[in-house]
Amino acid sequence: MPRIKAATIGEHHEMVWADLTEALRHLLLERDYDSITMGHIAARAGLARNTLYNYAGDKRALVLELARRASRPLVHQVSAVAARSADPAAGRMRTIIEAILSASTNHAMRLMFLPNSTPLVADLPAGPENPFATLVTGVEKVVRDGISAGEFREVDDVSLTVDLLTGTVRAGIDRINRDPDGLPTTVRAVQHIVLAAITREQG
């Protein structure tokens, strides 16, 4: 039986998962996702391959865990902001946009958002099991609250509207990836474009 790295089995498993997701994160910074093998991940994490398979049967399981760990603080923040229904929707949308763009400076999060991340994101499950589904749900709630309060214009399809707005946020993330020092300017620009698209015209 392999030696455990912590005082309890549970703590040991947590440490191994942390090592595995960190290994995958570093590998994703170095090479294309499709070229990474389970052997590469095991070697980078300092594990025997058979031990790796005790934790994850394939790359998809590791990607899901990496996404869960990387997105956890952002998911909590966005959920809390979205729940503040008494606050103006526009202010909550600005806060959520800033939170998402600021989180993109985290390498693991950036890997999930950038345009070339398609094969990586494709390995994440659809629906509620996707860690990023909560972010979309939060934004949709804010949009619906804004429509109900008369702040935002009526739209036929809130989900489609949020999908389209996400393209602007992704463009902001791409810009931040190329110019990290431009974060504040990019945040303001994305906030302006998103709110201009959905805010109801006065009068």
N, C-alpha and C positions, 0 to 999 in steps of 0.2 A: 504494500500500500504506500503511495507517495506521501512524503512528509507534508503536513499542512503548514501554511505560512503565517497562521494567526492562532489566537487562543481558542477559537471555536471553528467548527466546520462552516457555519454560516459566514463568519468573517473571512475565512479562507476563500470561499466561493466568490465573495464580493471582490476580494483582492485579485483573484484570477480573472474575473470578468473585466475589472478595471485594466489589467495588463493587456487583455485581448483587444479591448476596444481602443486602447491607446496604440497598440501595435498596428491595428487596421488604420487608424487615423494617420499615423506616420507614413505608412505605405501608400495611402491615397495621396499624400503630398508629393510622393516620389514617382508614382507611375500610374498608368491607366487602371481603372477598376477591373476591367475584363482580364487584365494580365496578372492580377493578383491571385495566388492559389492559397489553399488552406495550409500548404507547406510553408509558404512565405510567412503567413500569419503566425504559425506555431513557432517558427524559428525566431521571428522578431520578438515574440512574447516570452521566449525561453522555455517553451513547453515541448514535450514529445507530441507527435501528431496524434497518437491514440488518446492522449490526455485531452487535447483540443476537442476531439469528437465527443468526449464526455460532456462538453459544455455546449457545443454548437455543431449541428450536423452539416452545415454548409455556410457559405458566405452570407446568404440572406439573413440567417439568424444573427450573425455578428453585426451586419449593417443595421438591423432593427434595434439591437441593443445600443449600438453607437448613437443612433438617432434619438433613442429614448434618453440616454444620459446627456447628450449635448443639448437637447431641446427642453429638458425638465425645468430649468429656471425661467426660460422664456415662456413656456406654457403656463406656468403658475402666474407669472406677471400679467400676461395677456388675459387670462381667465379672470383675474382679480379686477382688472380695468374694465373688462366687458360687463362684469356684474354690477358696476356702479351705475345702475339705470337712472338714478336721480340726477346724475351729472350730464351736462350737454354732450351730445353724441360727437360733435366736431372735436371737442377737446379730448375725448377718449380716443378718437381715431388718430389724432396727432400723437398721443402718447404711445399708442400701439405701433404706429409706423416708426417712431423713434426707437422703441424697444427692439423691433425686428431688425432694423438697420444696424443698431449698435451691436446686437447679438451676432450679426454676420461677420464681425471682426474676429469671432472665435473660429479657428480653422475648421473644426468639425462641422459647425453650422454652415460655414461658407461652402463647404464641399456639397452640402445638400441642396443649396439654393442656386448655384451658378448654372448657366445654360448647358455646360458640358457635363453636368451631373446626371443626365438622363438615365444611363444604365444603372447608376447607383440608386437613384430614386425609384426606378422600376422594380427594384428588389424589395421595396417597402410594401407592406400589405395595403390594400385599399380599405376604405371605411374607417370605423372607430379605432381599429388596431394601429392605424398609422399615427405616430406621435404628433404629426403636424396637422392632423384633422381637427384637433382642439383649437389650434390657431385660427383655422378657417371658420370654425363654429363661432368663435369669439368675435371675429370681424363681422360675420353675417349678423350676429346679434346687435352689434353697434349700428350697422346699417339699418336694420329693421327698427331699432329704437329711434333713430334719426328720422326715418320716414314717418313713424307714428307721431313724433313730436312736431312734425312740420319743418324740421331742419333740413332734411334731405328730400330730393325730388322723388316722386313715385317712379318705381321701375317695375317692369313686368317679371323679371327673374332676378331675385337677389343673388342666388348662387352664381349665375353667369356674370352678373355685375362684379362680384367679388373676384371671380376668376380673372376678369379683364383688368381690374385694379391691381391684382397680384403681378401682372406683367410690368407695371410701373415700378413696383417694389423690387422686383428681380433686376430691373435695369439699374436701380439705385445700388443694389448689392454688387452688381458687376462693376459699377463705377467706383465703389468703395474698395473693391478688390484691387483695382488699378491705381487708386489714389486714396490710401487710408487717411491721409491728413485732411482730405476733403469731406470727412464724415458730416460735420455740422452743416455745411453748405448743401450736401446731397440730401440730408434729412429735411431741410427746409424746402428744397425743390420738390421732393416726393410728396411731402405734406400738402404743398400748394396744388400740385397737379391732381392728386387724389380728391381733395376737398372741392376743387373747382369742378370736377366731373360729377359730383353727387349732391352738392349743396343747392338747395332750392333758391331760385332767383327771387329777390325781394320785390314786392309790388307786382 
